[in-house]
Amino acid sequence: MEQQYFSRRNHAIDLLRAMVMVLMVFVNDLWRITSYPRWLGHAAVGEDFLGLSDIVFPCFLFVVGMSIPYALEGRDAKGKSTMSILSHIFTRSLALIVMGVFLVNTESGMSPDALLSNTIYKLFLLVAFFLIWNYKSNKWFQIAGVALLLFLAFVFKDPKGGYLSARWWGILGLIGWSYLFCALTYLFTRARLKYIVAVWGALLLVNMLLTPLREGISTSGSRLLFGLPKINFLGDFTDALHVGNGHTQLLTMSGVMLSVISMKLDRKKAFTKALAAIVAVIVLLLATWLTRQWWIIDKIGGSLPWVLVSSAIAVGMYALLSWLVTIGKAGWLSFLRPAGTSTLTCYIMPHLLYSLMTIFGFSTPAWMNDGIVGIINCICFSLLCLFLTWLFGKMGLKLKI
């Protein structure tokens, strides 16, 4: 039953992925705007607040998790061996981690005495990505891309003279580590819900134990549940596994769990599915309210209330899109499709545009970077990235890992 269900293309997941990615491009472009409503931005460090920018990444992790059963069951249906699937998981995770590390290093800029400027460095970096991971690349292109990537790793020098390092892994790197954990979990549990729920529960417990309590935020930030010290064996163990306090894996496993539950409910009536979605959202929102008594809503700290409210939003969005697809009313969203099928290309596109804008000295007038006009500017920028993603796909340029 699992293979039969997961072998079908889930257009609701594609649409959700596309919407979240376009929204991610939009909120990541807000740095160019001098003023915009506070609810569009991120919460400050230690602030009990949820802005639009704070729900984009968790929703994307949720979609990553929802896609895992489809990807792995699809490979199994094609007769791929367990070793082949394992190789695919590790290769895909490594690609995301490598891209994340390189991109996050460029955020600090380059030293004035470095061989390449930061802008030129980033352009070469994007060229290397397309040489290695373009879906039409042959082995010679890939070899050239790897050689270019090694050269870029060697010549990198940040403003303080530092070399290329993991730093905080970057968005793509965090996705890579989370995907690795959750894909391996699904490979060995498959669609057996009780085991998936058990892993999800373990991650929930880890998050509760390793996230500072509300009172600790205003003091040293070291007060954990049950009086655990800030540095403890559990934290050291999860750090070694690149799990941390488990928030990224928890969000991704939530997506895996939703896909498996959706499969279990596949033959139920539409009313039953809708009721299940509504109940799930209500339970998650109530859990958010309850856990907020102990922890703040904190994206940077990956707190449990933030995970739960983000999950509620993701479940609600998916349920709505799934219903629209079912009744044939989702066609008006088809213009978003390139961001859902060429997601990594869409994510990289702003980096390409920013570099080209710097090289050619292009910048928008000050009046276009303020208030409502600035927000419209960011919307237009995200739609431009969407269009270029579609255009690149037509030219055979599409990152695929």
Number of C-alpha atoms within 10 A of each C-alpha: 9 17 16 11 18 21 19 10 10 15 16 21 21 20 26 25 27 27 19 23 25 25 20 21 23 23 21 16 18 20 12 17 19 13 14 16 10 11 13 15 17 19 20 13 12 17 15 16 16 22 16 15 20 22 22 22 20 27 27 23 27 28 28 24 27 24 21 23 26 22 14 24 23 19 18 17 14 9 10 13 12 14 9 12 19 16 12 15 21 16 15 16 23 17 18 22 22 18 22 21 21 25 21 20 24 18 12 13 18 22 17 14 11 15 14 17 15 22 20 15 20 23 17 16 23 21 16 24 22 20 25 27 19 20 15 15 19 12 11 11 17 18 15 14 23 16 14 19 22 12 12 20 15 11 14 24 25 20 13 11 13 12 14 18 13 15 10 12 22 21 16 22 24 22 22 24 22 25 25 19 19 26 28 17 16 22 18 12 14 17 22 14 16 11 15 22 15 11 19 22 14 14 21 19 14 20 22 21 18 26 27 24 22 20 15 16 18 11 9 10 15 19 19 18 15 7 10 15 13 15 10 10 11 15 18 13 12 15 13 10 11 15 22 20 25 26 25 26 28 31 30 31 32 27 27 30 24 21 22 23 15 18 17 15 14 12 10 11 9 13 9 12 17 16 11 16 21 16 12 17 21 14 14 21 19 16 16 23 16 12 18 18 11 17 24 26 26 23 28 14 16 22 26 28 25 27 25 25 22 25 27 24 17 26 23 18 19 20 22 16 20 20 17 14 16 13 8 9 11 16 9 7 12 11 14 21 19 24 26 23 19 20 23 18 25 28 19 18 20 20 16 17 16 16 17 15 14 12 11 8 8 10 12 11 8 11 11 18 22 17 15 14 14 21 23 15 21 23 19 13 18 24 18 15 25 29 17 17 25 22 14 18 17 10 9 12 20 24 22 18 16
